Amino acid sequence: MLLSIGLVLLVLGIALFQSTQGFFSALIMAVFTVCCAALAFGTFEYVAVKWLAPLWRPDFSFSIALGATFGIPLLALRLGTDRLIRRSSLLPVWVDRIGGGICGLTTGMIAVGVVACCVLWLPHGTATLGFARVDIPAKVKGTDSPDPTPPNPDAPVRELLLTPDRFAVTVAGMLGDGLFSGSSSFTGSHPDLVRSMAWVGAVPPEVSRFVQPESITFLGSELLQNVYREIPGSAGGGGRRGSEVAATAATVEPVSPKSGHEFRLVRVGLKKEARDARKSYVFTLRQFRLVGRRGTEEPIQQFHAVALQQNKLEGSIETVNRHIKLTKTIFGDWPLTDDIFAPRNDSNQEVEVVFELPKGFIPEYLEYKYGARVALDQAPQPRDSGSPEKQASDDGGEGRRARRPAAEEAPSGGNVKRYAVRKGKSFFGDSLPTPLKAYRKPSANTEIRKEALVGGHLIANLEEQESGTNDAVSKFHIPEDKRLLQLNTGYMQAKSTLGKAMSFAVETIQNYTVDGDNGETYEVVGKYAVADVDGKQVCEIQYFSDRAGSLGQLGPFKTVKNTHLKNEYEFVLLFLVDPGVQITSFSTGGEANRRDDLRAENLRAPD
């Protein structure tokens, strides 16, 4: 309560101060605050993951990054404007006061909202000045014993007075999906940023909140008929009047999903990068967040995990394969959401978590703590949970469940991506998209040898090939120790001014790369496009075989422009790869960009 009151007073103080500065000054400050909020919420994850987390305590990096990306630009803009503009506009006093107050209220709500996010995202482990957005596991005062009244993970999240944090996130999200949008949607990545950060942060102090990107892998997804509630056994002992009470074994009882819902199991693997500073893999269930929607027109939703696979019943040596949701104790049903867990198998660090989702919900990606996301296969297979006896004989369940190939990793926010791989259309080979006999050479150093393009730049109108008189060219020249990967991609249009500028930078640099299972990274050596240009089918090719990386040689196409890459077209990137290497991922360049996982494409270079 103290935190809410303090923030409300801060909002009112900022509004009052801005009203005394005049409408013109307050309006400038409001515009700067809105723009800086959009910048901060769109970039703080990248700054935290790439710059701050490797240098200092990762759990603090997100709060510090948000404050820095908001406060530093805002301060610089305000000071710079004050030096350039020496006086306010001459307006009636009442206009200055009312207009300045309204603009000041906007500034105050957004600025205080960012401050609130920074404060509440710090790893406190307890309530902040009496405020906790979600219940945090507590201990009996003055002891190390857990509070017998457990937190309710399904209780509605608490809100600050005036909700300045949600106001700031909403304004930033609207700009992030509109004027300042790029190739990824802010709302798609953060359907409720305030709630998701509260889930991750509401953990005991010994549990980390951050893991490195690409530290988890998706292993499979399926539907469950039910999960189980574990009922602990008793140790036995003396009863009333000296009688002995027999010990009882732990048992389980099935729990069905709520009406209109279903249980979905998601199996993930935690890599070494997911370890915390203590080299452990501990987590709570609310640190797994599943994001998706029920249909293409439905809003994005998010859910935290509610159950976990348990391999052994309390007091039993029997190995079982059940997914436990609640533990029945003398204090009532104790939710597992905030208990601390680790992978059940130390050898492979696999985790099976269960989500209770609306029927028809299609998951898009899973997020683990701060930093790691992975896309999900969208075709789960139903699974007959059966009786407890049937599950007990399942031997961990691995023998009866077919594993699915790992899916591509989802973006982690603030990503710039111009092209995406078209599944099933890439291959290794030397053939041109079509043999050419009529073409022009924009580059003077274009070389053709024995119908093979050794290097250079060709532009051809495909309708003129039958009457062509140029030297025939039908393939690419490939060095003997290399194989040519033709990676078929799809062009993605940016919608906003900022998005177009960022995407233009990606395409100008053209630092496209693919990674192999041998640990090597291969840079792009060429590209070609076939598209409709003013009613004519045009093929344009750039290729350089004289080096295993052509960064600095590729340039923009002369004839086929980005606006032509629509409807029916081809855009292919070329890479020279070592024999026998399987391509595992594709990147549009730079650490800020996502990587497409290509292992499912089975792109292995011929020996």
C-alpha positions in Angstrom: 0.0 0.0 0.0 2.9 2.3 0.8 4.3 1.8 -2.7 1.0 2.6 -4.4 0.5 5.8 -2.3 4.1 6.9 -3.0 3.8 6.4 -6.7 0.4 8.3 -6.9 2.0 11.2 -5.1 4.9 11.1 -7.6 2.5 11.2 -10.5 0.6 14.2 -9.1 3.8 16.0 -8.3 5.1 15.6 -11.9 1.8 16.8 -13.3 1.8 19.8 -10.9 5.4 20.7 -11.8 4.7 20.4 -15.6 1.7 22.7 -15.3 4.0 25.4 -13.9 6.3 25.0 -16.9 3.7 26.0 -19.5 1.8 24.0 -22.1 4.5 24.1 -24.8 7.3 22.8 -22.5 5.0 20.2 -21.0 3.9 19.0 -24.4 7.5 18.5 -25.5 8.2 16.6 -22.4 5.2 14.4 -22.9 6.2 13.6 -26.5 9.7 12.8 -25.4 8.4 10.6 -22.6 6.1 8.6 -24.9 8.9 8.0 -27.5 11.5 7.1 -24.9 9.0 4.6 -23.3 8.4 2.9 -26.6 12.2 2.8 -27.2 12.8 1.4 -23.7 10.2 -1.4 -23.8 11.3 -2.3 -27.3 15.0 -2.6 -26.6 15.5 -3.3 -22.9 15.5 -7.1 -23.3 18.2 -6.9 -25.9 20.3 -4.6 -23.8 19.8 -6.7 -20.7 20.6 -10.0 -22.4 23.5 -8.9 -24.6 25.2 -6.2 -22.6 24.3 -6.2 -18.9 23.7 -9.9 -18.0 27.2 -11.1 -19.1 28.9 -8.3 -17.0 27.0 -8.3 -13.7 24.3 -10.0 -11.8 21.8 -11.2 -14.5 18.8 -11.1 -12.3 19.1 -7.3 -12.0 19.8 -6.7 -15.7 16.2 -6.3 -16.9 15.3 -3.6 -14.3 18.6 -1.7 -14.9 18.3 -2.0 -18.7 14.7 -0.7 -18.7 15.6 2.3 -16.5 18.7 3.1 -18.5 17.1 2.9 -22.0 14.3 5.1 -20.8 16.0 7.6 -18.5 19.2 8.3 -20.5 17.6 9.2 -23.8 14.9 11.2 -22.0 17.4 13.2 -20.1 19.5 13.9 -23.2 16.5 15.0 -25.2 15.2 17.3 -22.4 18.6 18.9 -21.9 19.2 19.3 -25.6 15.8 20.9 -26.1 16.4 23.3 -23.2 19.6 24.5 -24.8 18.0 25.0 -28.2 14.6 26.5 -27.2 15.1 29.3 -24.7 11.5 30.4 -24.1 8.0 29.0 -24.1 5.2 30.1 -26.4 3.1 33.0 -25.3 -0.2 31.6 -24.3 -2.9 32.6 -21.9 -2.1 31.6 -18.3 -5.1 29.3 -18.1 -4.1 27.5 -21.3 -0.6 27.0 -19.9 -1.9 25.7 -16.6 -4.6 23.3 -17.9 -2.7 22.1 -21.0 0.5 21.8 -19.0 -1.3 19.8 -16.3 -2.8 17.4 -18.9 0.5 16.8 -20.6 2.2 16.6 -17.2 -0.2 13.9 -16.1 0.7 11.8 -19.2 4.3 12.3 -18.5 3.9 11.4 -14.9 1.9 8.2 -15.6 4.4 7.0 -18.1 7.6 8.0 -16.2 6.2 6.6 -12.9 5.0 3.5 -14.6 8.5 2.8 -15.9 9.9 3.4 -12.4 7.3 1.0 -10.9 8.3 -1.7 -13.4 12.0 -1.2 -12.6 11.4 -1.5 -8.9 9.0 -4.4 -9.0 11.2 -6.4 -11.4 14.1 -6.3 -9.0 14.7 -9.7 -7.3 13.3 -8.8 -3.9 12.0 -12.2 -2.9 9.5 -10.3 -0.6 6.8 -7.6 -0.9 8.1 -4.2 -1.9 6.9 -1.6 0.6 3.9 -3.7 1.4 3.0 -4.5 -2.3 3.4 -7.9 -4.0 1.7 -8.3 -7.4 1.4 -12.1 -6.9 1.6 -14.1 -3.7 5.2 -15.1 -2.8 6.0 -18.2 -0.8 6.5 -17.0 2.8 7.9 -18.4 6.0 6.6 -18.3 9.5 7.8 -15.1 11.1 11.1 -15.5 12.9 11.7 -19.1 11.6 12.8 -21.0 8.5 9.6 -23.0 8.4 7.2 -22.5 5.5 4.0 -20.7 6.1 1.2 -23.3 6.5 -1.1 -21.1 4.4 0.4 -21.4 0.9 0.0 -18.7 -1.8 -2.8 -19.2 -4.4 -1.2 -19.2 -7.9 -4.6 -18.7 -9.5 -5.6 -15.6 -7.5 -5.9 -12.4 -9.6 -2.7 -10.3 -9.7 -2.8 -7.2 -7.6 -2.6 -3.7 -9.2 -1.1 -0.5 -8.2 -3.3 2.5 -7.6 -3.9 4.3 -11.0 -2.0 1.3 -12.6 0.9 3.6 -14.0 2.9 0.5 -14.9 0.2 -0.9 -17.1 -0.4 2.5 -18.6 3.3 2.8 -19.6 3.4 -0.7 -21.0 0.1 -0.2 -23.0 1.3 3.1 -24.5 4.7 1.5 -25.4 3.0 -1.6 -26.8 0.7 0.5 -29.1 3.7 2.3 -30.6 5.6 -1.0 -30.7 2.9 -2.5 -32.8 2.2 0.6 -34.8 4.5 3.6 -35.6 7.7 1.9 -34.2 6.9 -1.6 -35.2 9.5 -3.9 -36.8 9.4 -7.5 -38.0 8.2 -8.7 -34.6 5.1 -7.7 -32.7 5.5 -6.3 -29.2 2.0 -7.6 -28.2 2.9 -11.0 -29.7 5.9 -11.3 -27.5 4.3 -9.7 -24.5 0.6 -10.3 -24.2 0.8 -9.1 -20.6 4.4 -8.0 -19.7 3.5 -6.9 -16.2 2.0 -10.3 -15.3 4.7 -12.4 -16.9 7.5 -10.5 -15.1 5.6 -10.9 -11.9 5.4 -14.7 -12.5 9.1 -15.0 -13.1 10.0 -12.8 -10.2 7.8 -14.3 -7.5 10.3 -17.0 -6.5 12.4 -17.7 -3.4 15.8 -15.9 -3.3 17.7 -19.1 -4.1 16.0 -19.4 -7.6 17.4 -17.5 -10.5 15.3 -15.3 -12.7 17.5 -15.2 -15.8 18.8 -17.8 -18.2 20.8 -17.3 -21.4 19.0 -17.3 -24.8 19.0 -20.6 -26.7 19.4 -22.5 -23.4 16.3 -24.6 -23.8 15.1 -27.0 -26.5 11.7 -28.2 -27.4 11.3 -32.0 -27.3 7.6 -32.7 -27.7 4.0 -31.8 -26.9 0.9 -33.8 -26.3 -2.5 -33.8 -24.6 -3.2 -35.4 -21.3 -6.6 -36.7 -20.1 -5.8 -35.7 -16.5 -3.1 -35.0 -14.0 -2.8 -36.2 -10.4 -3.0 -34.9 -6.9 -0.6 -36.6 -4.6 -1.8 -37.6 -1.1 1.2 -38.1 1.2 1.4 -41.1 3.4 1.9 -41.2 7.1 4.9 -42.5 9.0 2.8 -44.4 11.6 3.6 -44.6 15.3 1.8 -44.6 18.7 -1.9 -43.9 18.7 -4.3 -43.2 21.5 -3.8 -45.2 24.7 -0.6 -46.7 23.4 -2.1 -48.4 20.3 0.1 -48.5 17.2 -1.0 -46.7 14.0 0.1 -48.4 10.9 2.1 -46.4 8.3 0.3 -45.6 5.1 1.9 -45.3 1.6 1.5 -42.2 -0.5 -1.2 -42.4 -3.1 -2.5 -40.3 -6.0 -5.9 -39.4 -7.3 -6.7 -38.1 -10.8 -7.7 -34.4 -11.4 -9.6 -33.5 -14.6 -9.3 -30.2 -16.4 -11.8 -27.4 -15.8 -14.8 -27.3 -18.1 -13.8 -26.1 -21.6 -10.1 -26.7 -20.9 -7.5 -29.4 -21.5 -4.1 -30.4 -20.2 -1.2 -30.0 -22.5 2.1 -31.5 -21.7 5.3 -29.8 -23.0 8.6 -31.5 -22.8 11.7 -29.3 -22.9 15.4 -29.9 -22.4 17.6 -27.5 -20.3 21.0 -27.0 -21.7 24.1 -26.1 -19.7 23.5 -22.5 -20.4 20.3 -22.7 -18.3 22.4 -23.2 -15.1 22.4 -20.5 -12.5 25.4 -19.1 -10.6 25.3 -22.2 -8.3 25.5 -24.5 -11.4 22.0 -25.7 -10.6 18.8 -26.0 -12.8 16.2 -25.1 -10.1 13.0 -23.4 -11.1 9.4 -22.9 -10.2 6.4 -23.7 -12.4 5.4 -20.1 -12.9 8.8 -19.5 -14.6 7.5 -21.5 -17.6 5.2 -19.3 -19.7 3.2 -20.6 -22.7 2.1 -18.0 -25.3 -0.4 -18.6 -28.1 -4.0 -18.0 -29.2 -7.2 -19.9 -30.0 -7.4 -18.6 -33.6 -5.8 -16.3 -36.0 -8.2 -13.5 -35.1 -8.1 -14.1 -31.4 -5.8 -12.1 -29.0 -2.5 -13.5 -27.8 -2.8 -15.2 -24.4 -0.3 -16.5 -21.9 -0.4 -19.3 -19.2 2.0 -20.5 -16.6 2.5 -24.2 -15.9 0.4 -25.9 -13.3 1.8 -29.4 -13.0 5.1 -31.2 -13.2 6.2 -34.8 -13.9 7.1 -36.7 -10.8 9.3 -39.8 -10.9 8.8 -41.1 -7.4 6.0 -41.0 -4.8 6.8 -39.8 -1.3 8.0 -42.8 0.8 8.1 -45.1 -2.2 11.0 -46.4 -4.4 8.6 -47.1 -7.2 9.3 -45.2 -10.4 6.2 -43.7 -11.8 5.3 -41.4 -14.7 2.6 -39.1 -13.4 2.1 -35.3 -13.6 1.4 -33.9 -10.2 -0.7 -30.8 -9.9 -1.4 -30.5 -6.1 -0.2 -32.1 -2.9 -2.8 -32.7 -0.3 -1.6 -31.9 3.2 -3.1 -31.2 6.6 -3.2 -27.6 5.6 -5.2 -28.2 2.5 -4.2 -28.3 -1.2 -0.7 -26.9 -1.5 -0.1 -25.6 -5.0 3.1 -26.7 -6.6 3.4 -23.5 -8.6 5.9 -21.8 -6.2 7.7 -24.9 -4.9 11.3 -25.3 -6.1 12.1 -28.1 -8.5 14.9 -29.4 -10.6 14.9 -31.8 -13.6 14.1 -35.3 -12.5 17.0 -36.9 -14.4 20.5 -35.6 -13.9 21.8 -37.1 -17.1 19.6 -35.3 -19.7 18.0 -32.4 -17.8 14.6 -32.9 -19.3 11.5 -31.4 -17.8 7.9 -32.2 -18.5 5.5 -29.4 -17.5 1.7 -29.3 -17.9 -0.5 -26.3 -18.8 -4.2 -26.0 -18.4 -5.4 -24.3 -21.5 -8.7 -23.4 -23.2 -9.7 -26.0 -25.8 -8.6 -25.1 -29.3 -5.6 -23.0 -27.9 -2.7 -23.1 -30.3 0.7 -22.5 -28.6 3.3 -20.5 -30.4 6.3 -20.5 -28.1 7.4 -21.3 -24.6 9.4 -18.9 -22.4 11.6 -20.0 -19.5 12.6 -17.4 -16.9 14.0 -14.2 -18.5 15.8 -14.7 -21.7 15.0 -18.1 -23.2 12.3 -18.9 -25.7 11.6 -21.8 -28.0 8.8 -22.3 -30.6 6.5 -25.2 -30.2 5.2 -27.9 -32.6 1.6 -27.0 -33.2 0.3 -30.6 -33.7 0.2 -32.3 -30.2 -0.8 -35.9 -30.1 -3.5 -37.1 -27.6 -2.2 -39.3 -24.9 -4.2 -41.8 -22.9 -3.3 -41.0 -19.3 -5.1 -44.1 -18.1 -5.0 -45.3 -14.6 -2.3 -44.8 -12.1 -1.4 -48.5 -12.5 -0.9 -48.0 -16.2 1.2 -45.0 -15.8 3.3 -46.7 -13.1 4.3 -49.4 -15.7 5.1 -46.8 -18.3 8.8 -46.7 -17.3 9.1 -43.0 -17.6 7.0 -42.8 -20.7 9.9 -42.5 -23.1 9.4 -45.8 -24.8 5.8 -45.0 -25.9 6.1 -41.4 -27.0 7.6 -40.5 -30.3 9.9 -37.5 -30.1 9.3 -34.6 -32.4 12.0 -32.7 -34.1 13.2 -29.6 -32.4 11.4 -26.5 -33.6 12.9 -23.1 -34.6 13.6 -20.8 -31.7 11.3 -17.8 -31.2 12.5 -14.3 -31.1 13.4 -12.8 -27.7 12.3 -9.2 -28.4 13.9 -6.3 -30.2 14.7 -8.5 -33.3 15.3 -7.3 -36.8 14.7 -9.9 -39.5 14.3 -9.4 -43.2 14.1 -13.0 -44.5 12.7 -16.3 -43.2 13.5 -19.7 -44.5 10.8 -21.4 -46.5 10.5 -24.9 -45.2 11.1 -27.8 -47.6 12.3 -25.7 -50.5 16.1 -25.5 -49.9 18.7 -27.9 -51.3 22.3 -28.5 -52.2 23.1 -28.2 -55.9 24.8 -26.2 -58.7 21.9 -25.5 -61.0 20.6 -22.0 -61.8 16.9 -21.3 -61.4 16.7 -21.6 -65.2 19.3 -21.9 -68.0 20.1 -18.5 -69.5 21.1 -17.5 -73.1 20.0 -13.8 -73.0 21.2 -11.6 -70.2 23.2 -8.5 -69.4 26.2 -8.1 -67.1 26.0 -5.0 -64.8 29.4 -6.0 -63.4 32.5 -5.8 -65.6 34.2 -8.7 -63.7 31.4 -11.2 -64.4 33.1 -14.5 -65.4 31.4 -17.5 -67.1 33.3 -20.7 -67.7 32.0 -23.9 -69.4 28.3 -22.8 -68.8 29.1 -22.1 -65.1 28.9 -18.7 -63.4 32.2 -18.3 -61.6 31.4 -14.9 -60.2 29.6 -11.7 -61.0 26.2 -10.3 -61.7 23.5 -11.3 -64.3 20.1 -9.9 -65.1 17.8 -11.7 -67.5 14.3 -11.4 -68.9 13.0 -15.0 -68.9 10.8 -14.3 -71.9 13.8 -13.6 -74.1 15.7 -16.8 -73.6 14.6 -18.7 -76.7 16.1 -16.0 -79.0 19.2 -15.4 -76.8 22.7 -15.3 -78.3 24.9 -14.9 -75.2 27.1 -17.7 -73.9 24.9 -20.3 -72.3 25.0 -20.5 -68.5 23.1 -23.1 -66.6 24.9 -23.7 -63.3 27.1 -22.2 -60.6 30.8 -22.9 -60.4 31.6 -24.6 -57.1 35.1 -25.1 -55.7 36.1 -28.8 -55.4 36.2 -28.6 -51.6 32.8 -27.0 -51.2 29.1 -27.7 -51.7 26.6 -25.0 -52.7 23.5 -24.6 -50.4 20.6 -22.8 -52.1 18.5 -21.6 -49.1 15.0 -20.6 -50.2 13.7 -17.7 -48.1 10.7 -15.5 -47.9 10.9 -11.7 -47.8 9.1 -9.9 -44.9 7.9 -6.3 -45.4 8.4 -3.9 -42.5 5.3 -1.7 -41.9 6.6 1.4 -40.1 9.2 4.0 -40.7 11.4 2.7 -37.9 10.9 -0.9 -39.0 11.8 0.0 -42.5 15.0 1.7 -41.4 16.1 -1.2 -39.3 15.3 -3.7 -42.0 17.1 -1.6 -44.5 20.2 -1.8 -42.3 20.0 -5.6 -42.2 19.7 -5.8 -46.0 22.4 -3.2 -46.6 24.9 -5.1 -44.5 23.8 -8.5 -45.8 25.6 -10.4 -43.2 23.5 -13.6 -43.7 25.0 -16.7 -42.2 24.3 -20.4 -41.7 25.8 -22.6 -38.9 26.9 -26.2 -39.4 27.0 -29.1 -37.0 30.8 -28.9 -37.1 30.7 -25.6 -35.3 31.6 -23.5 -38.4 29.7 -20.4 -39.6 29.3 -19.9 -43.3 28.7 -16.4 -44.8 26.6 -15.8 -47.8 28.4 -15.9 -51.2 25.5 -15.1 -53.5 21.8 -14.6 -54.0 19.2 -14.7 -56.8 15.6 -13.7 -57.2 12.9 -14.4 -59.8 10.0 -12.0 -59.7 7.5 -10.1 -61.8 9.0 -6.7 -62.7 6.5 -4.5 -64.6 4.8 -7.5 -66.1 8.0 -9.3 -67.1 9.5 -12.3 -65.3 13.0 -11.2 -64.4 15.9 -13.3 -62.9 18.7 -11.5 -61.2 21.8 -13.3 -59.9 24.8 -12.3 -57.8 27.4 -14.9 -57.0 31.1 -15.0 -55.9 32.8 -18.4 -55.7 36.3 -17.2 -55.1 36.0 -16.9 -51.3 34.0 -18.7 -48.6 32.3 -15.5 -47.7 31.4 -12.5 -49.8 30.6 -9.9 -47.2 31.2 -6.6 -48.9 30.8 -8.0 -52.5 27.1 -8.5 -52.5 25.1 -5.4 -53.3 21.5 -4.5 -53.8 19.8 -5.8 -56.9 19.6 -3.5 -59.9 16.3 -4.5 -61.3 14.5 -6.7 -58.8 13.5 -4.4 -56.0 12.0 -5.3 -52.6 8.6 -4.1 -53.8 8.7 -6.8 -56.5 9.0 -9.7 -53.9 5.3 -10.4 -53.6 2.8 -13.0 -54.8 4.7 -15.6 -56.8 8.5 -15.1 -56.5 11.7 -16.8 -55.5 14.5 -15.4 -53.3 17.4 -17.7 -52.6 20.6 -17.1 -50.7 23.7 -19.1 -51.6 26.3 -20.5 -49.2 29.5 -22.5 -49.8 29.6 -25.3 -47.2 32.1 -28.0 -46.4 31.2 -31.6 -47.5 29.3 -33.7 -45.1 28.2 -30.8 -42.9 24.6 -30.6 -41.7 23.2 -27.0 -41.6 21.6 -26.3 -38.2 20.5 -22.7 -38.3 20.2 -19.5 -40.3 20.7 -15.9 -39.2 20.1 -12.5 -40.9 23.2 -11.2 -39.2 24.2 -9.8 -35.8 23.4 -10.9 -32.3 20.2 -8.9 -32.3 18.6 -11.2 -34.8 16.8 -14.4 -34.3 18.2 -17.7 -35.7 16.0 -20.1 -37.6 16.6 -23.7 -36.5 17.1 -25.7 -39.7 17.8 -29.1 -38.2 14.4 -30.4 -39.2 15.2 -29.4 -42.9 17.9 -32.1 -43.0 20.2 -30.0 -45.1 23.3 -32.1 -45.2 26.0 -31.3 -47.7 27.0 -34.2 -50.0 30.3 -35.8 -49.3 
